Amino acid sequence: MQIKVTKKYTTKLDSKKRMTIRNPDYEYYQVNIFDDGKILLEPKILVDAHEVSLNTLKMMDKAVKNLKKGVVSKPIDFKKYLSVKD
């Protein structure tokens, strides 16, 4: 499947080395700069860090139900992680 170019224009860096995107469809972009000089901008939609996804809530509900039924794994020994080396 070929990707169709919907906008094409020339831009230049301003005095603070910034580039303007005309009428952007997204607020955030991930910037990928390649060793041959090409730059790829991928749109990103940021999610609130304190928001728990529906899938995570379902997994937590299932874990609590299993705990109440007694379906649990062996206890984990964290003592080996507590030793601090000077």
PDB file of N, CA, C and O in Angstrom:
ATOM      1  N   MET A   1       0.838  -1.178   0.000  1.00  0.00           N
ATOM      2  CA  MET A   1       0.000   0.000   0.000  1.00  0.00           C
ATOM      3  C   MET A   1       0.886   1.246   0.000  1.00  0.00           C
ATOM      4  O   MET A   1       1.777   1.379   0.839  1.00  0.00           O
ATOM      5  N   GLN A   2       0.643   2.134  -0.922  1.00  0.00           N
ATOM      6  CA  GLN A   2       1.415   3.361  -1.012  1.00  0.00           C
ATOM      7  C   GLN A   2       0.783   4.449  -0.166  1.00  0.00           C
ATOM      8  O   GLN A   2      -0.440   4.538  -0.052  1.00  0.00           O
ATOM      9  N   ILE A   3       1.631   5.273   0.424  1.00  0.00           N
ATOM     10  CA  ILE A   3       1.152   6.398   1.214  1.00  0.00           C
ATOM     11  C   ILE A   3       1.023   7.598   0.290  1.00  0.00           C
ATOM     12  O   ILE A   3       1.931   7.896  -0.486  1.00  0.00           O
ATOM     13  N   LYS A   4      -0.114   8.286   0.379  1.00  0.00           N
ATOM     14  CA  LYS A   4      -0.406   9.420  -0.493  1.00  0.00           C
ATOM     15  C   LYS A   4       0.050  10.724   0.170  1.00  0.00           C
ATOM     16  O   LYS A   4      -0.234  10.958   1.345  1.00  0.00           O
ATOM     17  N   VAL A   5       0.752  11.565  -0.581  1.00  0.00           N
ATOM     18  CA  VAL A   5       1.178  12.875  -0.082  1.00  0.00           C
ATOM     19  C   VAL A   5      -0.018  13.816  -0.156  1.00  0.00           C
ATOM     20  O   VAL A   5      -0.593  14.011  -1.227  1.00  0.00           O
ATOM     21  N   THR A   6      -0.399  14.407   0.993  1.00  0.00           N
ATOM     22  CA  THR A   6      -1.547  15.319   1.010  1.00  0.00           C
ATOM     23  C   THR A   6      -1.129  16.781   1.080  1.00  0.00           C
ATOM     24  O   THR A   6      -1.896  17.657   0.682  1.00  0.00           O
ATOM     25  N   LYS A   7       0.069  17.059   1.577  1.00  0.00           N
ATOM     26  CA  LYS A   7       0.601  18.422   1.628  1.00  0.00           C
ATOM     27  C   LYS A   7       2.086  18.350   1.295  1.00  0.00           C
ATOM     28  O   LYS A   7       2.785  17.429   1.717  1.00  0.00           O
ATOM     29  N   LYS A   8       2.557  19.332   0.533  1.00  0.00           N
ATOM     30  CA  LYS A   8       3.984  19.387   0.219  1.00  0.00           C
ATOM     31  C   LYS A   8       4.369  20.852   0.074  1.00  0.00           C
ATOM     32  O   LYS A   8       3.801  21.576  -0.744  1.00  0.00           O
ATOM     33  N   TYR A   9       5.335  21.281   0.874  1.00  0.00           N
ATOM     34  CA  TYR A   9       5.790  22.659   0.803  1.00  0.00           C
ATOM     35  C   TYR A   9       7.213  22.752   1.340  1.00  0.00           C
ATOM     36  O   TYR A   9       7.704  21.838   2.002  1.00  0.00           O
ATOM     37  N   THR A  10       7.868  23.874   1.042  1.00  0.00           N
ATOM     38  CA  THR A  10       9.218  24.116   1.528  1.00  0.00           C
ATOM     39  C   THR A  10       9.133  25.011   2.756  1.00  0.00           C
ATOM     40  O   THR A  10       8.369  25.976   2.787  1.00  0.00           O
ATOM     41  N   THR A  11       9.916  24.682   3.749  1.00  0.00           N
ATOM     42  CA  THR A  11       9.949  25.490   4.966  1.00  0.00           C
ATOM     43  C   THR A  11      11.399  25.758   5.331  1.00  0.00           C
ATOM     44  O   THR A  11      12.302  25.092   4.825  1.00  0.00           O
ATOM     45  N   LYS A  12      11.625  26.725   6.202  1.00  0.00           N
ATOM     46  CA  LYS A  12      12.986  27.015   6.645  1.00  0.00           C
ATOM     47  C   LYS A  12      12.978  27.235   8.146  1.00  0.00           C
ATOM     48  O   LYS A  12      11.941  27.530   8.739  1.00  0.00           O
ATOM     49  N   LEU A  13      14.141  27.089   8.748  1.00  0.00           N
ATOM     50  CA  LEU A  13      14.273  27.302  10.182  1.00  0.00           C
ATOM     51  C   LEU A  13      14.255  28.795  10.476  1.00  0.00           C
ATOM     52  O   LEU A  13      14.808  29.593   9.720  1.00  0.00           O
ATOM     53  N   ASP A  14      13.612  29.166  11.588  1.00  0.00           N
ATOM     54  CA  ASP A  14      13.618  30.571  11.981  1.00  0.00           C
ATOM     55  C   ASP A  14      14.894  30.872  12.768  1.00  0.00           C
ATOM     56  O   ASP A  14      15.778  30.021  12.860  1.00  0.00           O
ATOM     57  N   SER A  15      14.993  32.058  13.327  1.00  0.00           N
ATOM     58  CA  SER A  15      16.223  32.467  14.022  1.00  0.00           C
ATOM     59  C   SER A  15      16.514  31.628  15.265  1.00  0.00           C
ATOM     60  O   SER A  15      17.654  31.587  15.729  1.00  0.00           O
ATOM     61  N   LYS A  16      15.495  30.959  15.807  1.00  0.00           N
ATOM     62  CA  LYS A  16      15.692  30.084  16.970  1.00  0.00           C
ATOM     63  C   LYS A  16      15.774  28.616  16.568  1.00  0.00           C
ATOM     64  O   LYS A  16      15.628  27.728  17.407  1.00  0.00           O
ATOM     65  N   LYS A  17      16.010  28.362  15.273  1.00  0.00           N
ATOM     66  CA  LYS A  17      16.178  27.004  14.726  1.00  0.00           C
ATOM     67  C   LYS A  17      14.903  26.164  14.835  1.00  0.00           C
ATOM     68  O   LYS A  17      14.976  24.950  15.028  1.00  0.00           O
ATOM     69  N   ARG A  18      13.739  26.803  14.712  1.00  0.00           N
ATOM     70  CA  ARG A  18      12.458  26.092  14.753  1.00  0.00           C
ATOM     71  C   ARG A  18      11.857  26.052  13.357  1.00  0.00           C
ATOM     72  O   ARG A  18      12.101  26.932  12.532  1.00  0.00           O
ATOM     73  N   MET A  19      11.074  25.022  13.113  1.00  0.00           N
ATOM     74  CA  MET A  19      10.387  24.876  11.839  1.00  0.00           C
ATOM     75  C   MET A  19       8.885  24.876  12.117  1.00  0.00           C
ATOM     76  O   MET A  19       8.438  24.289  13.102  1.00  0.00           O
ATOM     77  N   THR A  20       8.118  25.516  11.274  1.00  0.00           N
ATOM     78  CA  THR A  20       6.677  25.587  11.453  1.00  0.00           C
ATOM     79  C   THR A  20       5.987  24.600  10.530  1.00  0.00           C
ATOM     80  O   THR A  20       6.316  24.500   9.347  1.00  0.00           O
ATOM     81  N   ILE A  21       5.024  23.869  11.086  1.00  0.00           N
ATOM     82  CA  ILE A  21       4.182  22.979  10.288  1.00  0.00           C
ATOM     83  C   ILE A  21       2.872  23.717  10.044  1.00  0.00           C
ATOM     84  O   ILE A  21       2.197  24.113  10.994  1.00  0.00           O
ATOM     85  N   ARG A  22       2.514  23.903   8.795  1.00  0.00           N
ATOM     86  CA  ARG A  22       1.286  24.627   8.462  1.00  0.00           C
ATOM     87  C   ARG A  22       0.053  23.762   8.716  1.00  0.00           C
ATOM     88  O   ARG A  22      -0.009  22.613   8.277  1.00  0.00           O
ATOM     89  N   ASN A  23      -0.899  24.306   9.407  1.00  0.00           N
ATOM     90  CA  ASN A  23      -2.178  23.629   9.692  1.00  0.00           C
ATOM     91  C   ASN A  23      -1.984  22.176  10.129  1.00  0.00           C
ATOM     92  O   ASN A  23      -2.482  21.266   9.466  1.00  0.00           O
ATOM     93  N   PRO A  24      -1.280  21.947  11.217  1.00  0.00           N
ATOM     94  CA  PRO A  24      -1.030  20.568  11.643  1.00  0.00           C
ATOM     95  C   PRO A  24      -2.310  19.872  12.097  1.00  0.00           C
ATOM     96  O   PRO A  24      -3.215  20.500  12.647  1.00  0.00           O
ATOM     97  N   ASP A  25      -2.368  18.573  11.858  1.00  0.00           N
ATOM     98  CA  ASP A  25      -3.526  17.779  12.268  1.00  0.00           C
ATOM     99  C   ASP A  25      -3.391  17.294  13.710  1.00  0.00           C
ATOM    100  O   ASP A  25      -4.382  16.897  14.324  1.00  0.00           O
ATOM    101  N   TYR A  26      -2.179  17.321  14.252  1.00  0.00           N
ATOM    102  CA  TYR A  26      -1.926  16.833  15.608  1.00  0.00           C
ATOM    103  C   TYR A  26      -1.150  17.883  16.386  1.00  0.00           C
ATOM    104  O   TYR A  26      -0.524  18.768  15.802  1.00  0.00           O
ATOM    105  N   GLU A  27      -1.199  17.776  17.713  1.00  0.00           N
ATOM    106  CA  GLU A  27      -0.473  18.715  18.560  1.00  0.00           C
ATOM    107  C   GLU A  27       0.937  18.218  18.871  1.00  0.00           C
ATOM    108  O   GLU A  27       1.851  19.023  19.051  1.00  0.00           O
ATOM    109  N   TYR A  28       1.122  16.895  18.936  1.00  0.00           N
ATOM    110  CA  TYR A  28       2.411  16.305  19.294  1.00  0.00           C
ATOM    111  C   TYR A  28       2.906  15.384  18.184  1.00  0.00           C
ATOM    112  O   TYR A  28       2.128  14.680  17.541  1.00  0.00           O
ATOM    113  N   TYR A  29       4.217  15.408  17.981  1.00  0.00           N
ATOM    114  CA  TYR A  29       4.853  14.554  16.988  1.00  0.00           C
ATOM    115  C   TYR A  29       6.118  13.947  17.576  1.00  0.00           C
ATOM    116  O   TYR A  29       6.826  14.593  18.350  1.00  0.00           O
ATOM    117  N   GLN A  30       6.397  12.703  17.205  1.00  0.00           N
ATOM    118  CA  GLN A  30       7.691  12.102  17.535  1.00  0.00           C
ATOM    119  C   GLN A  30       8.617  12.412  16.373  1.00  0.00           C
ATOM    120  O   GLN A  30       8.259  12.198  15.215  1.00  0.00           O
ATOM    121  N   VAL A  31       9.798  12.912  16.677  1.00  0.00           N
ATOM    122  CA  VAL A  31      10.759  13.300  15.650  1.00  0.00           C
ATOM    123  C   VAL A  31      11.810  12.208  15.516  1.00  0.00           C
ATOM    124  O   VAL A  31      12.425  11.810  16.505  1.00  0.00           O
ATOM    125  N   ASN A  32      12.016  11.724  14.295  1.00  0.00           N
ATOM    126  CA  ASN A  32      13.053  10.737  13.993  1.00  0.00           C
ATOM    127  C   ASN A  32      14.001  11.370  12.979  1.00  0.00           C
ATOM    128  O   ASN A  32      13.591  11.711  11.869  1.00  0.00           O
ATOM    129  N   ILE A  33      15.270  11.527  13.361  1.00  0.00           N
ATOM    130  CA  ILE A  33      16.267  12.107  12.467  1.00  0.00           C
ATOM    131  C   ILE A  33      17.228  10.996  12.062  1.00  0.00           C
ATOM    132  O   ILE A  33      17.847  10.361  12.915  1.00  0.00           O
ATOM    133  N   PHE A  34      17.350  10.767  10.765  1.00  0.00           N
ATOM    134  CA  PHE A  34      18.180   9.686  10.244  1.00  0.00           C
ATOM    135  C   PHE A  34      19.571  10.198   9.881  1.00  0.00           C
ATOM    136  O   PHE A  34      19.770  11.395   9.675  1.00  0.00           O
ATOM    137  N   ASP A  35      20.528   9.278   9.805  1.00  0.00           N
ATOM    138  CA  ASP A  35      21.910   9.677   9.532  1.00  0.00           C
ATOM    139  C   ASP A  35      22.110  10.247   8.134  1.00  0.00           C
ATOM    140  O   ASP A  35      23.137  10.873   7.874  1.00  0.00           O
ATOM    141  N   ASP A  36      21.155  10.049   7.229  1.00  0.00           N
ATOM    142  CA  ASP A  36      21.272  10.634   5.892  1.00  0.00           C
ATOM    143  C   ASP A  36      20.635  12.024   5.817  1.00  0.00           C
ATOM    144  O   ASP A  36      20.569  12.621   4.742  1.00  0.00           O
ATOM    145  N   GLY A  37      20.157  12.548   6.978  1.00  0.00           N
ATOM    146  CA  GLY A  37      19.591  13.892   7.025  1.00  0.00           C
ATOM    147  C   GLY A  37      18.078  13.945   6.928  1.00  0.00           C
ATOM    148  O   GLY A  37      17.485  15.004   7.130  1.00  0.00           O
ATOM    149  N   LYS A  38      17.445  12.824   6.623  1.00  0.00           N
ATOM    150  CA  LYS A  38      15.985  12.815   6.522  1.00  0.00           C
ATOM    151  C   LYS A  38      15.364  12.917   7.906  1.00  0.00           C
ATOM    152  O   LYS A  38      15.906  12.406   8.887  1.00  0.00           O
ATOM    153  N   ILE A  39      14.218  13.586   7.969  1.00  0.00           N
ATOM    154  CA  ILE A  39      13.487  13.750   9.221  1.00  0.00           C
ATOM    155  C   ILE A  39      12.086  13.192   9.030  1.00  0.00           C
ATOM    156  O   ILE A  39      11.404  13.518   8.058  1.00  0.00           O
ATOM    157  N   LEU A  40      11.664  12.352   9.961  1.00  0.00           N
ATOM    158  CA  LEU A  40      10.330  11.755   9.918  1.00  0.00           C
ATOM    159  C   LEU A  40       9.569  12.206  11.155  1.00  0.00           C
ATOM    160  O   LEU A  40      10.038  12.026  12.279  1.00  0.00           O
ATOM    161  N   LEU A  41       8.395  12.791  10.948  1.00  0.00           N
ATOM    162  CA  LEU A  41       7.531  13.191  12.055  1.00  0.00           C
ATOM    163  C   LEU A  41       6.359  12.229  12.112  1.00  0.00           C
ATOM    164  O   LEU A  41       5.642  12.055  11.126  1.00  0.00           O
ATOM    165  N   GLU A  42       6.162  11.599  13.272  1.00  0.00           N
ATOM    166  CA  GLU A  42       5.038  10.683  13.447  1.00  0.00           C
ATOM    167  C   GLU A  42       4.083  11.282  14.470  1.00  0.00           C
ATOM    168  O   GLU A  42       4.502  11.623  15.576  1.00  0.00           O
ATOM    169  N   PRO A  43       2.796  11.415  14.118  1.00  0.00           N
ATOM    170  CA  PRO A  43       1.845  12.005  15.058  1.00  0.00           C
ATOM    171  C   PRO A  43       1.681  11.146  16.304  1.00  0.00           C
ATOM    172  O   PRO A  43       1.674   9.917  16.231  1.00  0.00           O
ATOM    173  N   LYS A  44       1.549  11.812  17.451  1.00  0.00           N
ATOM    174  CA  LYS A  44       1.367  11.130  18.733  1.00  0.00           C
ATOM    175  C   LYS A  44       0.183  11.750  19.460  1.00  0.00           C
ATOM    176  O   LYS A  44      -0.030  12.961  19.415  1.00  0.00           O
ATOM    177  N   ILE A  45      -0.574  10.901  20.123  1.00  0.00           N
ATOM    178  CA  ILE A  45      -1.658  11.364  20.978  1.00  0.00           C
ATOM    179  C   ILE A  45      -1.266  10.985  22.397  1.00  0.00           C
ATOM    180  O   ILE A  45      -1.147   9.803  22.718  1.00  0.00           O
ATOM    181  N   LEU A  46      -1.066  11.981  23.242  1.00  0.00           N
ATOM    182  CA  LEU A  46      -0.617  11.731  24.607  1.00  0.00           C
ATOM    183  C   LEU A  46      -1.806  11.400  25.500  1.00  0.00           C
ATOM    184  O   LEU A  46      -2.900  11.939  25.331  1.00  0.00           O
ATOM    185  N   VAL A  47      -1.572  10.516  26.442  1.00  0.00           N
ATOM    186  CA  VAL A  47      -2.605  10.088  27.376  1.00  0.00           C
ATOM    187  C   VAL A  47      -2.205  10.572  28.764  1.00  0.00           C
ATOM    188  O   VAL A  47      -1.024  10.572  29.113  1.00  0.00           O
ATOM    189  N   ASP A  48      -3.185  10.979  29.545  1.00  0.00           N
ATOM    190  CA  ASP A  48      -2.924  11.420  30.911  1.00  0.00           C
ATOM    191  C   ASP A  48      -2.226  10.307  31.679  1.00  0.00           C
ATOM    192  O   ASP A  48      -2.705   9.174  31.708  1.00  0.00           O
ATOM    193  N   ALA A  49      -1.109  10.622  32.295  1.00  0.00           N
ATOM    194  CA  ALA A  49      -0.312   9.613  33.002  1.00  0.00           C
ATOM    195  C   ALA A  49      -1.056   9.006  34.182  1.00  0.00           C
ATOM    196  O   ALA A  49      -0.746   7.889  34.595  1.00  0.00           O
ATOM    197  N   HIS A  50      -2.026   9.716  34.729  1.00  0.00           N
ATOM    198  CA  HIS A  50      -2.766   9.224  35.892  1.00  0.00           C
ATOM    199  C   HIS A  50      -4.028   8.461  35.492  1.00  0.00           C
ATOM    200  O   HIS A  50      -4.743   7.951  36.354  1.00  0.00           O
ATOM    201  N   GLU A  51      -4.297   8.385  34.225  1.00  0.00           N
ATOM    202  CA  GLU A  51      -5.483   7.678  33.741  1.00  0.00           C
ATOM    203  C   GLU A  51      -5.155   6.194  33.582  1.00  0.00           C
ATOM    204  O   GLU A  51      -4.146   5.836  32.974  1.00  0.00           O
ATOM    205  N   VAL A  52      -6.005   5.344  34.126  1.00  0.00           N
ATOM    206  CA  VAL A  52      -5.808   3.905  34.028  1.00  0.00           C
ATOM    207  C   VAL A  52      -6.681   3.396  32.889  1.00  0.00           C
ATOM    208  O   VAL A  52      -7.869   3.711  32.822  1.00  0.00           O
ATOM    209  N   SER A  53      -6.089   2.608  31.992  1.00  0.00           N
ATOM    210  CA  SER A  53      -6.831   2.122  30.835  1.00  0.00           C
ATOM    211  C   SER A  53      -7.889   1.104  31.247  1.00  0.00           C
ATOM    212  O   SER A  53      -7.785   0.477  32.301  1.00  0.00           O
ATOM    213  N   LEU A  54      -8.894   0.951  30.415  1.00  0.00           N
ATOM    214  CA  LEU A  54      -9.973  -0.006  30.660  1.00  0.00           C
ATOM    215  C   LEU A  54      -9.420  -1.422  30.742  1.00  0.00           C
ATOM    216  O   LEU A  54      -9.862  -2.216  31.573  1.00  0.00           O
ATOM    217  N   ASN A  55      -8.460  -1.742  29.887  1.00  0.00           N
ATOM    218  CA  ASN A  55      -7.843  -3.070  29.894  1.00  0.00           C
ATOM    219  C   ASN A  55      -7.134  -3.336  31.226  1.00  0.00           C
ATOM    220  O   ASN A  55      -7.233  -4.434  31.774  1.00  0.00           O
ATOM    221  N   THR A  56      -6.425  -2.341  31.740  1.00  0.00           N
ATOM    222  CA  THR A  56      -5.734  -2.494  33.024  1.00  0.00           C
ATOM    223  C   THR A  56      -6.731  -2.708  34.153  1.00  0.00           C
ATOM    224  O   THR A  56      -6.506  -3.541  35.030  1.00  0.00           O
ATOM    225  N   LEU A  57      -7.831  -1.960  34.136  1.00  0.00           N
ATOM    226  CA  LEU A  57      -8.860  -2.132  35.169  1.00  0.00           C
ATOM    227  C   LEU A  57      -9.450  -3.539  35.130  1.00  0.00           C
ATOM    228  O   LEU A  57      -9.697  -4.141  36.174  1.00  0.00           O
ATOM    229  N   LYS A  58      -9.675  -4.060  33.924  1.00  0.00           N
ATOM    230  CA  LYS A  58     -10.207  -5.424  33.789  1.00  0.00           C
ATOM    231  C   LYS A  58      -9.218  -6.443  34.354  1.00  0.00           C
ATOM    232  O   LYS A  58      -9.613  -7.385  35.041  1.00  0.00           O
ATOM    233  N   MET A  59      -7.926  -6.248  34.059  1.00  0.00           N
ATOM    234  CA  MET A  59      -6.904  -7.163  34.570  1.00  0.00           C
ATOM    235  C   MET A  59      -6.833  -7.110  36.097  1.00  0.00           C
ATOM    236  O   MET A  59      -6.655  -8.139  36.749  1.00  0.00           O
ATOM    237  N   MET A  60      -6.973  -5.916  36.662  1.00  0.00           N
ATOM    238  CA  MET A  60      -6.949  -5.776  38.120  1.00  0.00           C
ATOM    239  C   MET A  60      -8.164  -6.450  38.751  1.00  0.00           C
ATOM    240  O   MET A  60      -8.041  -7.109  39.784  1.00  0.00           O
ATOM    241  N   ASP A  61      -9.335  -6.289  38.137  1.00  0.00           N
ATOM    242  CA  ASP A  61     -10.546  -6.952  38.641  1.00  0.00           C
ATOM    243  C   ASP A  61     -10.377  -8.465  38.631  1.00  0.00           C
ATOM    244  O   ASP A  61     -10.755  -9.144  39.586  1.00  0.00           O
ATOM    245  N   LYS A  62      -9.806  -8.991  37.547  1.00  0.00           N
ATOM    246  CA  LYS A  62      -9.591 -10.430  37.436  1.00  0.00           C
ATOM    247  C   LYS A  62      -8.604 -10.909  38.504  1.00  0.00           C
ATOM    248  O   LYS A  62      -8.797 -11.971  39.096  1.00  0.00           O
ATOM    249  N   ALA A  63      -7.555 -10.132  38.748  1.00  0.00           N
ATOM    250  CA  ALA A  63      -6.553 -10.499  39.751  1.00  0.00           C
ATOM    251  C   ALA A  63      -7.168 -10.533  41.150  1.00  0.00           C
ATOM    252  O   ALA A  63      -6.863 -11.429  41.937  1.00  0.00           O
ATOM    253  N   VAL A  64      -8.028  -9.565  41.465  1.00  0.00           N
ATOM    254  CA  VAL A  64      -8.676  -9.536  42.781  1.00  0.00           C
ATOM    255  C   VAL A  64      -9.617 -10.725  42.936  1.00  0.00           C
ATOM    256  O   VAL A  64      -9.666 -11.339  44.002  1.00  0.00           O
ATOM    257  N   LYS A  65     -10.366 -11.057  41.881  1.00  0.00           N
ATOM    258  CA  LYS A  65     -11.264 -12.226  41.931  1.00  0.00           C
ATOM    259  C   LYS A  65     -10.456 -13.501  42.168  1.00  0.00           C
ATOM    260  O   LYS A  65     -10.846 -14.342  42.977  1.00  0.00           O
ATOM    261  N   ASN A  66      -9.337 -13.645  41.469  1.00  0.00           N
ATOM    262  CA  ASN A  66      -8.479 -14.824  41.653  1.00  0.00           C
ATOM    263  C   ASN A  66      -7.921 -14.876  43.073  1.00  0.00           C
ATOM    264  O   ASN A  66      -7.845 -15.948  43.675  1.00  0.00           O
ATOM    265  N   LEU A  67      -7.533 -13.727  43.604  1.00  0.00           N
ATOM    266  CA  LEU A  67      -7.006 -13.675  44.969  1.00  0.00           C
ATOM    267  C   LEU A  67      -8.066 -14.129  45.977  1.00  0.00           C
ATOM    268  O   LEU A  67      -7.770 -14.882  46.905  1.00  0.00           O
ATOM    269  N   LYS A  68      -9.296 -13.666  45.785  1.00  0.00           N
ATOM    270  CA  LYS A  68     -10.386 -14.054  46.690  1.00  0.00           C
ATOM    271  C   LYS A  68     -10.698 -15.545  46.591  1.00  0.00           C
ATOM    272  O   LYS A  68     -11.107 -16.163  47.574  1.00  0.00           O
ATOM    273  N   LYS A  69     -10.503 -16.126  45.394  1.00  0.00           N
ATOM    274  CA  LYS A  69     -10.735 -17.566  45.196  1.00  0.00           C
ATOM    275  C   LYS A  69      -9.553 -18.393  45.692  1.00  0.00           C
ATOM    276  O   LYS A  69      -9.660 -19.614  45.814  1.00  0.00           O
ATOM    277  N   GLY A  70      -8.438 -17.748  45.977  1.00  0.00           N
ATOM    278  CA  GLY A  70      -7.245 -18.468  46.412  1.00  0.00           C
ATOM    279  C   GLY A  70      -6.356 -18.906  45.266  1.00  0.00           C
ATOM    280  O   GLY A  70      -5.416 -19.674  45.468  1.00  0.00           O
ATOM    281  N   VAL A  71      -6.640 -18.429  44.071  1.00  0.00           N
ATOM    282  CA  VAL A  71      -5.815 -18.764  42.902  1.00  0.00           C
ATOM    283  C   VAL A  71      -4.660 -17.759  42.866  1.00  0.00           C
ATOM    284  O   VAL A  71      -4.777 -16.666  42.311  1.00  0.00           O
ATOM    285  N   VAL A  72      -3.538 -18.164  43.478  1.00  0.00           N
ATOM    286  CA  VAL A  72      -2.390 -17.261  43.576  1.00  0.00           C
ATOM    287  C   VAL A  72      -1.104 -18.011  43.249  1.00  0.00           C
ATOM    288  O   VAL A  72      -1.065 -19.241  43.271  1.00  0.00           O
ATOM    289  N   SER A  73      -0.070 -17.263  42.951  1.00  0.00           N
ATOM    290  CA  SER A  73       1.236 -17.880  42.689  1.00  0.00           C
ATOM    291  C   SER A  73       2.006 -18.001  43.997  1.00  0.00           C
ATOM    292  O   SER A  73       1.567 -17.517  45.041  1.00  0.00           O
ATOM    293  N   LYS A  74       3.161 -18.655  43.922  1.00  0.00           N
ATOM    294  CA  LYS A  74       4.018 -18.783  45.101  1.00  0.00           C
ATOM    295  C   LYS A  74       4.491 -17.394  45.521  1.00  0.00           C
ATOM    296  O   LYS A  74       4.626 -16.503  44.682  1.00  0.00           O
ATOM    297  N   PRO A  75       4.746 -17.208  46.825  1.00  0.00           N
ATOM    298  CA  PRO A  75       5.289 -15.919  47.271  1.00  0.00           C
ATOM    299  C   PRO A  75       6.656 -15.663  46.632  1.00  0.00           C
ATOM    300  O   PRO A  75       7.425 -16.595  46.394  1.00  0.00           O
ATOM    301  N   ILE A  76       6.939 -14.422  46.366  1.00  0.00           N
ATOM    302  CA  ILE A  76       8.215 -14.032  45.770  1.00  0.00           C
ATOM    303  C   ILE A  76       9.131 -13.532  46.880  1.00  0.00           C
ATOM    304  O   ILE A  76       8.722 -12.717  47.708  1.00  0.00           O
ATOM    305  N   ASP A  77      10.363 -14.018  46.896  1.00  0.00           N
ATOM    306  CA  ASP A  77      11.343 -13.605  47.898  1.00  0.00           C
ATOM    307  C   ASP A  77      12.118 -12.393  47.369  1.00  0.00           C
ATOM    308  O   ASP A  77      12.923 -12.517  46.447  1.00  0.00           O
ATOM    309  N   PHE A  78      11.868 -11.239  47.955  1.00  0.00           N
ATOM    310  CA  PHE A  78      12.514 -10.005  47.517  1.00  0.00           C
ATOM    311  C   PHE A  78      13.799  -9.697  48.290  1.00  0.00           C
ATOM    312  O   PHE A  78      14.428  -8.666  48.053  1.00  0.00           O
ATOM    313  N   LYS A  79      14.192 -10.578  49.209  1.00  0.00           N
ATOM    314  CA  LYS A  79      15.370 -10.318  50.041  1.00  0.00           C
ATOM    315  C   LYS A  79      16.632 -10.111  49.205  1.00  0.00           C
ATOM    316  O   LYS A  79      17.483  -9.295  49.560  1.00  0.00           O
ATOM    317  N   LYS A  80      16.756 -10.839  48.104  1.00  0.00           N
ATOM    318  CA  LYS A  80      17.968 -10.707  47.290  1.00  0.00           C
ATOM    319  C   LYS A  80      18.071  -9.324  46.632  1.00  0.00           C
ATOM    320  O   LYS A  80      19.157  -8.904  46.233  1.00  0.00           O
ATOM    321  N   TYR A  81      16.940  -8.621  46.521  1.00  0.00           N
ATOM    322  CA  TYR A  81      16.955  -7.292  45.919  1.00  0.00           C
ATOM    323  C   TYR A  81      17.199  -6.190  46.948  1.00  0.00           C
ATOM    324  O   TYR A  81      17.474  -5.049  46.578  1.00  0.00           O
ATOM    325  N   LEU A  82      17.101  -6.526  48.239  1.00  0.00           N
ATOM    326  CA  LEU A  82      17.244  -5.525  49.291  1.00  0.00           C
ATOM    327  C   LEU A  82      18.685  -5.258  49.684  1.00  0.00           C
ATOM    328  O   LEU A  82      18.973  -4.220  50.280  1.00  0.00           O
ATOM    329  N   SER A  83      19.594  -6.164  49.368  1.00  0.00           N
ATOM    330  CA  SER A  83      20.989  -5.957  49.766  1.00  0.00           C
ATOM    331  C   SER A  83      21.610  -4.849  48.918  1.00  0.00           C
ATOM    332  O   SER A  83      21.560  -4.870  47.688  1.00  0.00           O
ATOM    333  N   VAL A  84      22.195  -3.884  49.619  1.00  0.00           N
ATOM    334  CA  VAL A  84      22.824  -2.747  48.946  1.00  0.00           C
ATOM    335  C   VAL A  84      24.332  -2.898  49.088  1.00  0.00           C
ATOM    336  O   VAL A  84      24.853  -3.056  50.193  1.00  0.00           O
ATOM    337  N   LYS A  85      25.023  -2.848  47.958  1.00  0.00           N
ATOM    338  CA  LYS A  85      26.483  -2.987  47.980  1.00  0.00           C
ATOM    339  C   LYS A  85      27.118  -1.611  47.999  1.00  0.00           C
ATOM    340  O   LYS A  85      26.709  -0.710  47.266  1.00  0.00           O
ATOM    341  N   ASP A  86      28.128  -1.461  48.851  1.00  0.00           N
ATOM    342  CA  ASP A  86      28.826  -0.166  48.965  1.00  0.00           C
ATOM    343  C   ASP A  86      29.900  -0.044  47.926  1.00  0.00           C
ATOM    344  O   ASP A  86      30.590   0.973  47.868  1.00  0.00           O
TER     345      ASP A  86
END
